Amino acid sequence: MTPRPEPRWPASLALVVCVGLYIVLPNRLVVGPKWLLPVLIALPLIPLSATRHRHPNEAPWVRRLTLTLIGIITLANIASMALLVHHLLVANVSQGRNLIYSAVSVWLTNVIVYGLWLWEVDRGGPHLRAGGETGFPDIQFPQMENPQLAPKEWRPRFTDYLYTSFANGTSFAPADAMPLTLKAKTLFASESIVSLITIAVVAARAVNILK
């Protein structure tokens, strides 16, 4: 397979969107100072964005730092989900409406951040896939099983992983792409749990508000 560098900007933009969604959350759904997470993400993102593509020769610290950033946002979003559930269960009607709007931010962040995880985990990461690595995949896409349905030398891009995360976050189960390894199945399951809790609690609260 011909090496083709993987563009970095879609993932960088996704990280920025996650930070934006975090900023619009009310303070009661944030652990610690609200400015802390944007600073922790923005400062490392500047040197990471200096290189436009992910490629096989990138320094090992690039992937470690990228995984760290994704991990920070994941933990922050899970904490926000826990606070959201708590406040939705004890809030009055007027507060409940605002919290339901906040739940949309939590759910969207969950979809985006797990899209980043899938993009970074599958077959060792985008830098190895860009170099034509043909190791065993962690996620099987339909185009891999039916190559006649895709252009020659097709490989998944960030948008493919983002859509896979969206489908899993809405159906609580794999849709077109299937997890093959334990780490991929763990990611799919953990995303479904966060999404299910968020949607279930919000739906229950919405029924009470509409009564």
The 8 nearest C-alpha neighbors of each residue, nearest first, counted from 0:
[[1, 131, 2, 152, 132, 130, 133, 3],
 [0, 2, 131, 3, 130, 152, 129, 132],
 [3, 1, 130, 131, 129, 0, 4, 128],
 [2, 4, 129, 1, 5, 130, 131, 54],
 [5, 3, 129, 54, 52, 53, 6, 2],
 [4, 6, 53, 52, 129, 125, 7, 3],
 [7, 5, 52, 8, 51, 53, 4, 9],
 [6, 8, 52, 51, 10, 9, 53, 11],
 [7, 9, 11, 10, 6, 12, 51, 48],
 [10, 8, 12, 11, 7, 13, 157, 6],
 [9, 11, 13, 12, 8, 7, 14, 115],
 [12, 10, 8, 14, 13, 9, 7, 15],
 [11, 13, 15, 9, 10, 14, 8, 16],
 [14, 12, 10, 16, 11, 15, 9, 17],
 [15, 13, 17, 11, 12, 16, 10, 18],
 [14, 16, 12, 18, 17, 13, 19, 11],
 [17, 15, 19, 13, 18, 14, 20, 12],
 [18, 16, 14, 20, 19, 15, 108, 21],
 [17, 19, 21, 15, 16, 20, 37, 22],
 [20, 18, 16, 22, 21, 17, 15, 23],
 [19, 21, 17, 23, 18, 22, 104, 16],
 [22, 20, 18, 19, 24, 23, 17, 104],
 [21, 23, 19, 20, 24, 18, 33, 37],
 [24, 22, 20, 21, 25, 19, 104, 101],
 [25, 23, 21, 22, 101, 28, 26, 20],
 [26, 24, 27, 28, 23, 29, 101, 22],
 [25, 27, 29, 28, 24, 33, 30, 32],
 [26, 28, 25, 29, 82, 30, 24, 83],
 [29, 27, 79, 26, 82, 25, 83, 24],
 [28, 30, 26, 27, 79, 31, 33, 25],
 [31, 29, 32, 28, 78, 75, 79, 33],
 [30, 32, 29, 33, 35, 34, 26, 36],
 [33, 31, 34, 35, 30, 29, 36, 26],
 [32, 34, 35, 31, 29, 36, 22, 26],
 [35, 33, 32, 37, 36, 38, 22, 31],
 [36, 34, 38, 33, 32, 37, 39, 31],
 [35, 37, 39, 38, 34, 40, 33, 18],
 [38, 36, 40, 39, 34, 35, 18, 41],
 [37, 39, 41, 35, 36, 40, 42, 34],
 [40, 38, 36, 37, 41, 42, 35, 43],
 [39, 41, 37, 38, 42, 43, 44, 68],
 [42, 40, 44, 38, 43, 37, 39, 45],
 [41, 43, 44, 45, 40, 38, 39, 46],
 [44, 42, 45, 41, 46, 40, 47, 39],
 [43, 45, 47, 41, 42, 46, 48, 40],
 [44, 46, 48, 43, 47, 42, 41, 49],
 [47, 45, 49, 48, 44, 43, 42, 50],
 [48, 46, 44, 49, 45, 50, 43, 61],
 [49, 47, 50, 45, 46, 44, 51, 7],
 [48, 50, 46, 47, 51, 45, 44, 52],
 [51, 49, 48, 52, 47, 53, 7, 46],
 [50, 52, 7, 6, 48, 49, 8, 53],
 [53, 51, 6, 7, 5, 4, 50, 54],
 [52, 54, 126, 5, 4, 7, 6, 125],
 [53, 55, 126, 4, 56, 57, 129, 52],
 [56, 54, 126, 130, 127, 57, 129, 53],
 [57, 55, 54, 58, 126, 53, 130, 59],
 [56, 58, 55, 54, 59, 53, 61, 126],
 [57, 59, 60, 61, 56, 62, 55, 54],
 [58, 60, 61, 62, 57, 63, 56, 64],
 [61, 59, 63, 58, 62, 64, 65, 57],
 [62, 60, 64, 59, 63, 58, 65, 47],
 [61, 63, 65, 64, 60, 59, 66, 58],
 [64, 62, 60, 66, 65, 61, 67, 59],
 [63, 65, 67, 61, 62, 66, 60, 68],
 [66, 64, 62, 68, 67, 63, 61, 69],
 [67, 65, 69, 63, 68, 64, 70, 62],
 [68, 66, 64, 70, 65, 69, 63, 71],
 [67, 69, 71, 65, 70, 66, 40, 64],
 [70, 68, 66, 72, 67, 71, 73, 65],
 [69, 71, 67, 73, 68, 72, 66, 74],
 [72, 70, 68, 74, 73, 69, 75, 67],
 [71, 73, 75, 69, 70, 74, 76, 68],
 [74, 72, 70, 76, 71, 75, 69, 77],
 [73, 75, 77, 71, 76, 72, 78, 70],
 [76, 74, 72, 78, 73, 77, 71, 79],
 [75, 77, 79, 73, 78, 74, 72, 80],
 [78, 76, 80, 74, 79, 75, 73, 81],
 [79, 77, 81, 75, 76, 80, 74, 82],
 [80, 78, 76, 28, 82, 77, 81, 29],
 [79, 81, 83, 77, 78, 82, 76, 84],
 [80, 82, 78, 84, 83, 79, 77, 85],
 [83, 81, 85, 79, 28, 80, 84, 86],
 [82, 84, 80, 86, 81, 85, 79, 87],
 [85, 83, 87, 81, 82, 86, 80, 88],
 [84, 86, 82, 88, 83, 87, 81, 89],
 [85, 87, 89, 83, 88, 90, 84, 82],
 [88, 86, 84, 90, 85, 89, 95, 83],
 [87, 89, 86, 85, 90, 84, 204, 200],
 [88, 90, 86, 87, 85, 91, 95, 84],
 [91, 89, 87, 86, 95, 94, 88, 92],
 [90, 92, 94, 93, 95, 89, 87, 88],
 [93, 91, 95, 94, 208, 96, 90, 207],
 [94, 92, 95, 96, 91, 97, 90, 208],
 [93, 95, 97, 91, 96, 92, 90, 98],
 [96, 94, 92, 98, 93, 97, 90, 91],
 [95, 97, 99, 98, 94, 93, 92, 100],
 [98, 96, 100, 94, 99, 95, 101, 93],
 [99, 97, 101, 95, 100, 96, 102, 94],
 [98, 100, 102, 96, 101, 97, 201, 95],
 [99, 101, 97, 98, 102, 103, 96, 104],
 [102, 100, 98, 104, 103, 99, 24, 97],
 [103, 101, 99, 105, 104, 100, 106, 98],
 [102, 104, 106, 101, 105, 100, 107, 99],
 [105, 103, 107, 101, 102, 106, 20, 108],
 [104, 106, 102, 108, 103, 107, 109, 76],
 [105, 107, 109, 103, 108, 104, 102, 194],
 [108, 106, 110, 104, 109, 105, 103, 111],
 [107, 109, 111, 105, 106, 110, 17, 112],
 [108, 110, 106, 107, 112, 111, 113, 105],
 [111, 109, 107, 108, 165, 113, 164, 112],
 [112, 110, 114, 108, 113, 109, 107, 115],
 [111, 113, 115, 114, 109, 110, 108, 116],
 [114, 112, 116, 115, 110, 111, 164, 117],
 [113, 115, 161, 111, 164, 160, 117, 112],
 [116, 114, 112, 118, 113, 117, 119, 111],
 [115, 117, 113, 119, 118, 114, 120, 112],
 [116, 118, 120, 114, 119, 115, 121, 160],
 [119, 117, 115, 116, 160, 120, 157, 121],
 [118, 120, 124, 116, 117, 121, 115, 125],
 [119, 121, 124, 117, 123, 118, 116, 122],
 [120, 122, 137, 123, 124, 117, 118, 119],
 [123, 121, 136, 124, 137, 120, 134, 135],
 [122, 124, 120, 121, 127, 119, 125, 128],
 [123, 125, 119, 120, 126, 121, 122, 127],
 [126, 124, 128, 127, 129, 119, 5, 53],
 [125, 127, 54, 55, 53, 129, 124, 128],
 [128, 126, 130, 129, 55, 125, 132, 124],
 [129, 127, 125, 132, 131, 130, 126, 124],
 [130, 128, 3, 4, 126, 127, 2, 131],
 [131, 129, 2, 127, 55, 128, 132, 3],
 [130, 132, 0, 2, 128, 129, 1, 133],
 [131, 133, 128, 127, 130, 134, 129, 122],
 [132, 134, 131, 135, 128, 136, 122, 0],
 [135, 133, 132, 136, 122, 123, 128, 131],
 [134, 136, 122, 133, 137, 138, 121, 179],
 [137, 135, 122, 138, 134, 121, 139, 179],
 [136, 138, 121, 179, 180, 183, 122, 178],
 [139, 137, 178, 136, 177, 179, 121, 176],
 [138, 140, 177, 176, 136, 178, 143, 141],
 [139, 141, 176, 143, 142, 138, 175, 177],
 [142, 140, 144, 143, 145, 175, 176, 139],
 [143, 141, 145, 146, 140, 144, 149, 148],
 [144, 142, 141, 140, 145, 146, 139, 154],
 [143, 145, 141, 142, 146, 140, 139, 147],
 [144, 146, 142, 147, 143, 148, 141, 149],
 [147, 145, 142, 148, 143, 149, 144, 151],
 [146, 148, 145, 149, 142, 150, 151, 144],
 [149, 147, 146, 145, 142, 150, 141, 143],
 [148, 150, 146, 147, 142, 153, 151, 145],
 [151, 149, 153, 152, 148, 147, 146, 142],
 [150, 152, 153, 149, 146, 147, 154, 148],
 [153, 151, 150, 154, 0, 1, 149, 146],
 [154, 152, 151, 150, 149, 155, 142, 146],
 [153, 155, 152, 156, 128, 143, 142, 129],
 [156, 154, 159, 157, 153, 160, 140, 158],
 [157, 155, 159, 158, 154, 160, 118, 5],
 [156, 158, 160, 159, 118, 161, 9, 155],
 [157, 159, 161, 160, 156, 162, 155, 9],
 [160, 158, 162, 157, 156, 161, 155, 163],
 [161, 159, 163, 114, 157, 158, 162, 118],
 [160, 162, 114, 158, 164, 163, 159, 157],
 [161, 163, 165, 159, 164, 160, 158, 166],
 [164, 162, 160, 166, 161, 165, 167, 159],
 [163, 165, 114, 161, 167, 162, 166, 110],
 [166, 164, 162, 168, 163, 167, 110, 161],
 [167, 165, 163, 169, 168, 164, 170, 174],
 [166, 168, 171, 172, 164, 173, 170, 165],
 [169, 167, 165, 171, 166, 191, 194, 170],
 [168, 170, 166, 167, 171, 165, 194, 191],
 [169, 171, 172, 167, 168, 166, 173, 174],
 [172, 170, 191, 167, 168, 169, 195, 173],
 [171, 173, 167, 170, 174, 191, 187, 168],
 [174, 172, 167, 177, 176, 175, 166, 171],
 [173, 175, 176, 166, 172, 167, 177, 163],
 [174, 176, 173, 141, 177, 140, 163, 166],
 [177, 175, 140, 139, 174, 173, 138, 163],
 [176, 178, 139, 138, 173, 179, 175, 140],
 [179, 177, 138, 183, 184, 180, 137, 139],
 [178, 180, 137, 138, 177, 183, 139, 184],
 [181, 179, 137, 183, 182, 178, 184, 138],
 [180, 182, 184, 183, 185, 179, 178, 137],
 [181, 183, 185, 184, 180, 186, 137, 120],
 [184, 182, 186, 178, 180, 185, 181, 137],
 [183, 185, 187, 181, 178, 186, 182, 188],
 [186, 184, 182, 188, 183, 187, 181, 189],
 [185, 187, 183, 189, 184, 188, 190, 182],
 [186, 188, 184, 190, 185, 189, 183, 191],
 [189, 187, 191, 185, 186, 190, 184, 192],
 [188, 190, 192, 186, 191, 187, 185, 193],
 [189, 191, 193, 187, 192, 188, 194, 186],
 [192, 190, 171, 194, 188, 189, 168, 193],
 [191, 193, 189, 195, 190, 194, 196, 188],
 [194, 192, 196, 190, 195, 191, 197, 189],
 [193, 195, 191, 197, 192, 196, 168, 198],
 [196, 194, 192, 198, 197, 193, 199, 191],
 [197, 195, 199, 193, 194, 198, 200, 192],
 [196, 198, 194, 195, 200, 199, 201, 193],
 [197, 199, 201, 195, 196, 200, 202, 194],
 [200, 198, 202, 196, 201, 197, 195, 203],
 [201, 199, 203, 202, 197, 198, 196, 204],
 [200, 202, 204, 198, 203, 199, 205, 197],
 [203, 201, 205, 199, 204, 200, 198, 206],
 [202, 204, 200, 206, 201, 205, 199, 207],
 [205, 203, 201, 207, 206, 202, 200, 208],
 [204, 206, 202, 208, 207, 203, 201, 209],
 [205, 207, 209, 203, 204, 208, 210, 202],
 [208, 206, 204, 210, 205, 209, 203, 92],
 [207, 209, 205, 206, 210, 92, 204, 95],
 [210, 208, 206, 207, 205, 204, 92, 96],
 [209, 207, 208, 206, 205, 204, 92, 203]]
